């Protein structure tokens, strides 16, 4: 069980949901140069996956 609800949500989210959120963040947080960069979106999705990885004592 996760102690962090956001990590749990990322662990359960589909790749499509994570990509949609990554695009939203890129469009709203990054400057225009990076906002439409597919590499930047992949970086966000990878960060979501790292955040969702189980921590000490947590299980899927």
CNS distance restraints for C-alpha pairs under 8 A (distance, minus, plus):
assign (resid   1 and name CA) (resid  58 and name CA) 5.48 0.50 0.50
assign (resid   1 and name CA) (resid  59 and name CA) 5.40 0.50 0.50
assign (resid   1 and name CA) (resid  60 and name CA) 6.57 0.50 0.50
assign (resid   2 and name CA) (resid   7 and name CA) 7.26 0.50 0.50
assign (resid   2 and name CA) (resid   8 and name CA) 5.87 0.50 0.50
assign (resid   2 and name CA) (resid  54 and name CA) 7.66 0.50 0.50
assign (resid   2 and name CA) (resid  58 and name CA) 5.46 0.50 0.50
assign (resid   2 and name CA) (resid  59 and name CA) 6.85 0.50 0.50
assign (resid   2 and name CA) (resid  60 and name CA) 7.73 0.50 0.50
assign (resid   3 and name CA) (resid  58 and name CA) 7.48 0.50 0.50
assign (resid   4 and name CA) (resid   8 and name CA) 6.36 0.50 0.50
assign (resid   5 and name CA) (resid   9 and name CA) 6.13 0.50 0.50
assign (resid   6 and name CA) (resid  10 and name CA) 6.28 0.50 0.50
assign (resid   6 and name CA) (resid  52 and name CA) 7.83 0.50 0.50
assign (resid   7 and name CA) (resid  11 and name CA) 6.14 0.50 0.50
assign (resid   7 and name CA) (resid  51 and name CA) 5.94 0.50 0.50
assign (resid   7 and name CA) (resid  52 and name CA) 4.28 0.50 0.50
assign (resid   7 and name CA) (resid  53 and name CA) 7.48 0.50 0.50
assign (resid   8 and name CA) (resid  12 and name CA) 6.29 0.50 0.50
assign (resid   8 and name CA) (resid  52 and name CA) 6.32 0.50 0.50
assign (resid   9 and name CA) (resid  13 and name CA) 5.95 0.50 0.50
assign (resid   9 and name CA) (resid  52 and name CA) 7.84 0.50 0.50
assign (resid  10 and name CA) (resid  18 and name CA) 7.52 0.50 0.50
assign (resid  10 and name CA) (resid  48 and name CA) 6.32 0.50 0.50
assign (resid  10 and name CA) (resid  49 and name CA) 6.92 0.50 0.50
assign (resid  10 and name CA) (resid  51 and name CA) 7.69 0.50 0.50
assign (resid  10 and name CA) (resid  52 and name CA) 5.46 0.50 0.50
assign (resid  11 and name CA) (resid  49 and name CA) 7.09 0.50 0.50
assign (resid  11 and name CA) (resid  52 and name CA) 5.06 0.50 0.50
assign (resid  11 and name CA) (resid  53 and name CA) 7.26 0.50 0.50
assign (resid  13 and name CA) (resid  17 and name CA) 6.06 0.50 0.50
assign (resid  13 and name CA) (resid  18 and name CA) 6.58 0.50 0.50
assign (resid  14 and name CA) (resid  18 and name CA) 6.39 0.50 0.50
assign (resid  15 and name CA) (resid  19 and name CA) 6.08 0.50 0.50
assign (resid  16 and name CA) (resid  20 and name CA) 6.10 0.50 0.50
assign (resid  17 and name CA) (resid  21 and name CA) 6.25 0.50 0.50
assign (resid  18 and name CA) (resid  22 and name CA) 6.05 0.50 0.50
assign (resid  18 and name CA) (resid  45 and name CA) 5.97 0.50 0.50
assign (resid  18 and name CA) (resid  48 and name CA) 7.43 0.50 0.50
assign (resid  19 and name CA) (resid  23 and name CA) 6.14 0.50 0.50
assign (resid  19 and name CA) (resid  41 and name CA) 7.01 0.50 0.50
assign (resid  19 and name CA) (resid  42 and name CA) 7.76 0.50 0.50
assign (resid  19 and name CA) (resid  45 and name CA) 6.24 0.50 0.50
assign (resid  20 and name CA) (resid  24 and name CA) 6.28 0.50 0.50
assign (resid  21 and name CA) (resid  25 and name CA) 6.18 0.50 0.50
assign (resid  22 and name CA) (resid  26 and name CA) 6.06 0.50 0.50
assign (resid  22 and name CA) (resid  41 and name CA) 5.40 0.50 0.50
assign (resid  22 and name CA) (resid  42 and name CA) 7.79 0.50 0.50
assign (resid  22 and name CA) (resid  44 and name CA) 5.55 0.50 0.50
assign (resid  22 and name CA) (resid  45 and name CA) 6.20 0.50 0.50
assign (resid  23 and name CA) (resid  27 and name CA) 6.02 0.50 0.50
assign (resid  23 and name CA) (resid  35 and name CA) 7.73 0.50 0.50
assign (resid  23 and name CA) (resid  36 and name CA) 7.90 0.50 0.50
assign (resid  23 and name CA) (resid  41 and name CA) 6.07 0.50 0.50
assign (resid  24 and name CA) (resid  28 and name CA) 6.13 0.50 0.50
assign (resid  25 and name CA) (resid  29 and name CA) 5.49 0.50 0.50
assign (resid  25 and name CA) (resid  30 and name CA) 7.34 0.50 0.50
assign (resid  26 and name CA) (resid  30 and name CA) 5.06 0.50 0.50
assign (resid  26 and name CA) (resid  34 and name CA) 7.17 0.50 0.50
assign (resid  26 and name CA) (resid  35 and name CA) 4.61 0.50 0.50
assign (resid  26 and name CA) (resid  36 and name CA) 7.15 0.50 0.50
assign (resid  26 and name CA) (resid  40 and name CA) 7.41 0.50 0.50
assign (resid  26 and name CA) (resid  41 and name CA) 6.73 0.50 0.50
assign (resid  27 and name CA) (resid  31 and name CA) 7.90 0.50 0.50
assign (resid  27 and name CA) (resid  32 and name CA) 7.70 0.50 0.50
assign (resid  27 and name CA) (resid  35 and name CA) 4.89 0.50 0.50
assign (resid  27 and name CA) (resid  36 and name CA) 7.17 0.50 0.50
assign (resid  28 and name CA) (resid  35 and name CA) 7.77 0.50 0.50
assign (resid  29 and name CA) (resid  35 and name CA) 7.81 0.50 0.50
assign (resid  30 and name CA) (resid  34 and name CA) 5.85 0.50 0.50
assign (resid  30 and name CA) (resid  35 and name CA) 5.25 0.50 0.50
assign (resid  31 and name CA) (resid  35 and name CA) 5.95 0.50 0.50
assign (resid  32 and name CA) (resid  36 and name CA) 7.30 0.50 0.50
assign (resid  33 and name CA) (resid  37 and name CA) 7.44 0.50 0.50
assign (resid  34 and name CA) (resid  40 and name CA) 6.61 0.50 0.50
assign (resid  35 and name CA) (resid  40 and name CA) 7.51 0.50 0.50
assign (resid  36 and name CA) (resid  40 and name CA) 7.84 0.50 0.50
assign (resid  36 and name CA) (resid  41 and name CA) 7.98 0.50 0.50
assign (resid  37 and name CA) (resid  41 and name CA) 6.65 0.50 0.50
assign (resid  38 and name CA) (resid  42 and name CA) 6.26 0.50 0.50
assign (resid  39 and name CA) (resid  43 and name CA) 6.23 0.50 0.50
assign (resid  40 and name CA) (resid  44 and name CA) 6.44 0.50 0.50
assign (resid  41 and name CA) (resid  45 and name CA) 6.38 0.50 0.50
assign (resid  42 and name CA) (resid  46 and name CA) 6.10 0.50 0.50
assign (resid  43 and name CA) (resid  47 and name CA) 6.17 0.50 0.50
assign (resid  44 and name CA) (resid  48 and name CA) 6.29 0.50 0.50
assign (resid  45 and name CA) (resid  49 and name CA) 6.33 0.50 0.50
assign (resid  46 and name CA) (resid  50 and name CA) 6.22 0.50 0.50
assign (resid  47 and name CA) (resid  51 and name CA) 6.08 0.50 0.50
assign (resid  48 and name CA) (resid  52 and name CA) 6.15 0.50 0.50
assign (resid  49 and name CA) (resid  53 and name CA) 6.25 0.50 0.50
assign (resid  54 and name CA) (resid  58 and name CA) 5.28 0.50 0.50
assign (resid  54 and name CA) (resid  59 and name CA) 6.13 0.50 0.50
assign (resid  54 and name CA) (resid  60 and name CA) 7.20 0.50 0.50
